[in-house]
Amino acid sequence: MRSALSIFFLSALIIVLCTSVSYATHTETAVISHNLNIELDIEGRKVSGTDTIAIKDGIKEVRLLIRRDSIIEKVELDAKPLDFKAEGLSNGKANEIIVRVPESRESPRAIKVSFSGVFPDAGSARENIKRGVAYVDDGVVGPEGAFLPSSAYWYPQEDNGLPVFEAVVSLPLDYSSVMEGDLAESKIFKDRRIETWKSSRPIDGLDLIAGKYIITKANHKGVDIYTFFFSKDDGLSDIYTTKTKEYLDLYQGLIGPYPFKKFAVVENFLPTGYGMPSFTLLGSSVIRLPFIPDTSLGHEIAHNWWGNSVFMDNSLGNWVEALTTYTADYLYAKRKSPHEALDFRVKKLRGYKNFAGDSGIALKDFNDSTSPASRSVGYNKGMMVFNMLERAIGEEKFKKGLKEFYSDFAFKRASWADIEASFEKASGKDLGWFFGQWVKRGGGPVLALTDVSSQNTENGFEVSFKIRQKSPSYIMDIPVLFKTTGGDVWYEIRIQDEVTDAKFSLPSKPLSVELDPLSENFRMLADAEVPPTLAGFLGDKDGVIVLPNKSRPHEKYLLAADRLSKDYDLEITSDTEIGVKDYLAGASVLILGGPGENSFLWLTGQYLSKRAEITDENFKINGKIYSRTGSVLALAVKNPHIPSKVICFFMGNRDKEAILEAAKRMRYFSESSYLVFTEDGGVEKGTFEGSKVLRYEFGG
């Protein structure tokens, strides 16, 4: 992807009327198909070619997009030139080419567009790497190969079109290409490789990838499975091929038939993690991470259903990442164990708190994941919305809704409104209130448990309490867990007003009561519920990195500071520039350097010492001892002055390159309270406990 009831009340009806979901319809498209002839000049970093574009009957004007730095050389109809004009788009990335098409008896008519462009090299693209991912607005061509995503407008394309295509690609003999669709032919002509790609299925944009690949191929139940890697690695190819077979079987059972004839795992010279129709493009640094086949690979394969065959109508925002996360990453956690599933939900809630916080971005406004805040909305909140939906309508009806949604919208565009309609059809329920409050409204509910009391009755005990919400209130089904002397007792209560009075009868003496103990619902966590984590710093837009002053430790930590600053837009200062006032004001800070390296540690070390003990030889955390030799420690504690902020410590007995690598790897484990990166490449991690603010313990 480019890249879970009860009776409704009157106030529910009010929400339905006030927040009903609607979406804009798109204008009719003109293009039926593309027939491309492309020449890839690696040495000159140039792409040139022609595109014969079949258009629908009755179309008098065609509007095409081409990157701003490329050239439309001519447009022809029946070998005769056509006039056209170019207008720059406000985003600065592309020109809109407007072609007036004269009437013709031919059907379908086809215009031929000749175009060319020179692209930047990989060096310039690497300057835009943030958080380990290359955010590339343009195509890239160079000795490493070519990365030409459709979002770079490298060929003339219609906005919002869903055409079929054929592409003939000419490239140097030692390179191979990868595109959507099927490889119909690969041959050698003179000193060039000529490869033909075809797709009879509509596509939402066409990508062209090229590199010096070693290719493997297998077949699984009629689907060709490829790996395109830069170096021979049979072990890696076998792993990816085996896991691909497992994921194809899983999703064909859960959603519907695999929509393409191939799936390829393609290595990229840039750090990327994209799912295109029928292939995934993973950077060299990503593809060799040991956890990728068990996690991200399945996520990208799931995109072949969500986003790459059911296309996104983003008039109500991007639903694709939410549904893919729910049917991929979260599904894998559920299949492992209930504990893993709970841990996944808790981390999604904490991640939203740390990175999205008070951003107020609604799901209808989420379109891409270029910022940590928007990503937390689209992935974290979105995934939790589907969890609540499944709970609301039941597992079987949810599965039925998935299949019906896919069947109805395969190779069409779909929006949140279409998802709503599919699950209403599958469940027989009116879900307008549900999608209205979770898709259109930003933020989330803030809950409090108050006024708890218990009294003896003839049949046991009666417990009453209030559940309070901040305005505007949400309709939610909240599980309630009573710990009693006779065992656990579960109830569920629907809340919808700012204050809900609850009363329950229990056969045994209550010991405690807790709301939503398994974190089944999306809500805004209180500061006390979120343990100190590294994400608490990385997600703080006001966070400050504190370097040792100009000295040898300064040089040791400088690369790490620069990397984190660029990745998360954080300020850098030094231990001599930051003062007590800054610290007491409540900034989240990351202190680089240990005892004797960073003088600011003297002001904050008392908080470090409550969680960790540091000697010349060891780190001691939670009673466990780690050798300082060759290790790097990253640890977070609460800022005692403002609980929403954290103080982080980062120190290591390593050189600057190893320190930098540890800083980069922090992002994979940022929901942890502490990390110890060991000399052998391992990582030890742990998370301190947060408070249970929706829990009450009865005295006596």
Secondary structure, 3 states (H helix, E strand, C coil): CCCCCCCCCHHHHHHHHHCCCCCCCCCCCCEEEEEEEEEEECCCCEEEEEEEEEECCCCCEEEEEEECCEEEEEEEECCEECCEEEEECCCCCEEEEEEECCCCCCCCEEEEEEEEEECCCHHHHHCCEECCEECCCCCEEECCEEEECHHHCCCCECCCCCCEEEEEEEEECCCEEECCCEEEEEEEECCEEEEEEEECCCCCCCCEEEECCEEEEEEECCEEEEEEECCCCHHHHHHHHHHHHHHHHHHHHHCCCCCCCEEEEEEECCCCEEEECCEEEEEHHHHCCCCHHHCHHHHHHHCCCECCCEEECHHHCCCHHHHHHHHCHHHHHHHHCHHHHHHHHHHHHHHHHHHHCCCCCCHHHCCCCCCHHHHHHHHHHHHHHHHHHHHHHCHHHHHHHHHHHHHHHCCEEECHHHHHHHHHHHHCCCCHHHHHHHHCCCCCCCEEEEEEEEEEECCEEEEEEEEEECCCCCCEEEEEEEEECCEEEEEEEEECCCEEEEEEEECCCEEEEEECCCCCCCCCCCHHHCCCCHHHHHCCCCCEEEECCCCHHHHHHHHHHHHHHHHHCCEEEECCCCCHHHHHCCCCEEEECCCCCCCCHHHHHHHHHCCEEECCCEEEECCEEEECCCCEEEEEEECCCCCCCEEEEEEECCCHHHHHHHHHHHHHHCCCCEEEECCCCCEEEECCCCCCCCEEECCC
